[in-house]
Amino acid sequence: MEGIWYGSRLAAKLRDEAPSAYKDIRAVLRAQKELVKVTRTLCPILNYKGV
């Protein structure tokens, strides 16, 4: 979450899955280009975790 602000004293409670647990969505879609047509690309602007 580079460039994302978070309260450092809450960091342990905000821990999420490792980024390496996810595949690059663009690589997945390229591999499936014969099966899918990309019409929109969404970008998350907020990741909220209740503490």
C-alpha positions in Angstrom: 0.0 0.0 0.0 2.7 2.4 -1.1 1.7 6.0 -0.8 -1.3 5.2 1.4 -1.7 6.9 4.7 -2.4 4.8 7.8 -2.1 5.4 11.6 1.2 3.7 12.5 -0.1 2.8 16.0 -2.8 0.8 14.4 -0.5 -1.0 11.9 -0.7 -4.4 13.6 -4.5 -4.3 13.5 -4.5 -3.3 9.9 -2.3 -6.1 8.6 -3.7 -7.6 5.4 -2.7 -10.5 3.1 0.8 -10.3 1.5 0.7 -8.5 -1.8 2.4 -11.6 -3.3 -0.8 -13.5 -2.6 -2.5 -11.8 -5.6 -1.7 -12.3 -9.3 -1.3 -9.3 -11.6 -4.8 -8.7 -13.0 -3.4 -7.4 -16.3 -1.3 -10.6 -16.8 -4.4 -12.7 -16.0 -6.5 -10.8 -18.5 -3.8 -11.0 -21.2 -3.7 -14.8 -20.7 -7.6 -14.9 -21.1 -7.8 -12.4 -24.0 -9.7 -14.9 -26.2 -12.3 -15.3 -23.5 -12.9 -11.8 -22.1 -13.3 -8.3 -23.4 -12.1 -5.6 -21.0 -14.6 -2.7 -20.9 -13.5 -0.9 -17.8 -10.6 -0.8 -15.3 -11.4 -0.1 -11.7 -8.9 1.3 -9.3 -9.5 1.1 -5.5 -9.4 4.4 -3.7 -10.0 3.3 -0.2 -9.2 0.2 1.9 -11.1 0.5 5.1 -10.7 -2.0 8.0 -12.8 -1.7 11.1 -10.6 -1.8 14.1 
